Amino acid sequence: MRPLAVFDIDGTLVDSRASIHRAACEAARDIGLPEPDYDRVRQIVGLSLEQAMAVLEPGLDAPTLARFIAGFRASFQRMYAEGHEEPLYDGAMDHLRRLHRDGWRLALATGQNRRGVARNLAREGWADLFLSSHCAEDGPGKPHPAMVQAAMAACGSDPARTVMIGDTAHDVRMAINAGVLPLGVSWGFHTVEEQRAAGARHVAASFSELNVVLDGFANLTRAA
């Protein structure tokens, strides 16, 4: 059975650090709050939008929280209307193509909504690479295991042959809750230390290093 790699998007494949911070700042200004610094914003990336904004500003009443969430969405809509697109991290596309070529099955599990997933799947070549995609709108968000479990069901895999690759402690905890190998990357939103503290088995410093770790996992699964 071919191994399955489930990838997060923001901070793992796509560099959305600046745009997410900008949207959070604009949404805060819209409801009369000070702009949150980047360190606060990066902690909530990966959660569903509703949960993330409630964690970012926990003292808001329900109507104000709804405005905060709407302001965040509106900021991204303005960015996309202006032609903005978050760049892929250097080496991300080569990495995905290499895994696909080597027989891996690929899936996505993200805190984005379904519209955001569709926007990413419209990137050149992505629709041909990923067998399934799963987001917080489909059910419980991270760190609940539902998205990874859905990916395994859609791709015909099991925990022993599945890895979850992300950049946050939320990804790591989701992987652990699903019983799959939790792997991290060092270039996204959470630090190496934060991911290791959550239980990441390895945090790669480059896609080349990630390739080596995944090769080792693939060899073990094929020998099992």
DAJO-V583434 format. One record per pair of residues at least 4 apart in sequence whose ideal C-beta (glycine too) atoms are under 7 Angstrom apart, sorted by the first residue. I is the first residue (numbers start at 1). J is the second residue. Records with the same first field share a line. If there is no record, write none. Layout:
I: J, J
//
This chain:
1: 161
2: 103, 104, 105
3: 104, 161, 217, 218, 221
4: 105, 107, 151, 152, 155, 157, 161, 162
5: 99, 104, 106, 163, 165, 214
6: 107, 109, 148, 151, 162, 164, 165
7: 12, 13, 106, 108, 165
8: 12, 46, 109, 110, 165, 166, 167, 171
9: 13, 14, 108, 110, 112, 120
10: 14, 16, 20, 45, 110, 112
11: 16, 17, 45, 167, 168, 188, 189
12: 165, 166, 167, 185, 188
13: 88, 89, 92
14: 86, 88, 120
15: 86, 87, 89
16: 20, 86
17: 21, 189
18: 22
19: 23, 79, 84, 86
20: 24, 41, 45
21: 25, 38, 41
22: 26, 75
23: 27, 72, 75, 76
24: 28, 36, 41, 56, 72
25: 29, 35, 36
26: 30, 71, 75
27: 68, 71, 72, 75
28: 33, 34, 35, 36
29: 35
30: 67, 71
31: 64, 67, 68, 71
33: 57
36: 40, 41, 56
38: 42
40: 56
41: 56
42: 189, 190
44: 52, 55, 56
45: 168, 189
46: 111, 142, 166, 168, 170, 171
47: 51, 52, 55, 111, 141, 142, 170
48: 52, 111, 136, 141
49: 53, 69, 72, 113
50: 54, 69
51: 55, 141
52: 56
53: 57, 65, 68, 69, 72
54: 58, 65
57: 68
60: 64, 65, 68
61: 65
62: 66
63: 67
64: 68
65: 69
66: 70
67: 71
68: 72
69: 73
70: 74
71: 75
73: 77
74: 78
75: 79
76: 80
77: 81
78: 82
79: 84
80: 84
88: 92, 93
89: 187
91: 95, 207
92: 96, 207
93: 97, 125
94: 98
95: 99, 207, 210, 211
96: 100, 106, 129
97: 101
98: 102, 211
99: 104, 106, 214
100: 104, 106, 129
105: 131, 155, 157
106: 129, 130, 131
107: 130, 131, 132, 133, 134, 151, 154, 155
108: 117, 130, 133, 134
109: 134, 147, 148, 151, 164
110: 117, 135
111: 136, 141, 142
112: 116, 117, 135
113: 135, 136, 137
114: 118, 135, 137
115: 119
116: 120
117: 121, 133, 135
118: 122
120: 126
121: 126, 127, 130, 133
125: 129
126: 130
131: 154, 155
132: 151, 154, 155
134: 138, 147, 150, 151
136: 141
138: 147, 150
139: 146
140: 144, 146
142: 170, 171, 174
143: 170, 173, 174, 177
144: 174, 177
145: 149, 174, 177, 178
146: 150
147: 151, 174
148: 152, 164, 174, 175, 178, 180
149: 153, 178
150: 154
151: 155
152: 157, 158, 162
157: 161, 162
158: 162
159: 178, 179, 180
160: 221, 224
161: 221
162: 180
163: 180, 181, 183, 214, 217
164: 171, 174, 175, 180, 182, 183
165: 183, 185
166: 171, 172, 184
167: 171, 184, 185, 188, 189, 190
168: 188, 189, 190
169: 173, 190, 194, 195, 198
170: 174
171: 175
172: 176, 182, 184, 195, 198, 199, 200
173: 177, 198
174: 178
175: 180, 181, 182
176: 182, 199
181: 201, 217
182: 199, 200, 201
183: 200, 201, 202, 204, 213
184: 195, 200, 203
185: 203, 204, 210
186: 192, 203, 204, 205
190: 194, 195
192: 196, 203
193: 197
194: 198
195: 200, 203
196: 200, 203
202: 213
204: 209, 210, 213
205: 209
206: 210
207: 211
209: 213
210: 214
211: 215
212: 216
213: 217
214: 218
215: 219
216: 220
217: 221
218: 222
219: 223
220: 224
//
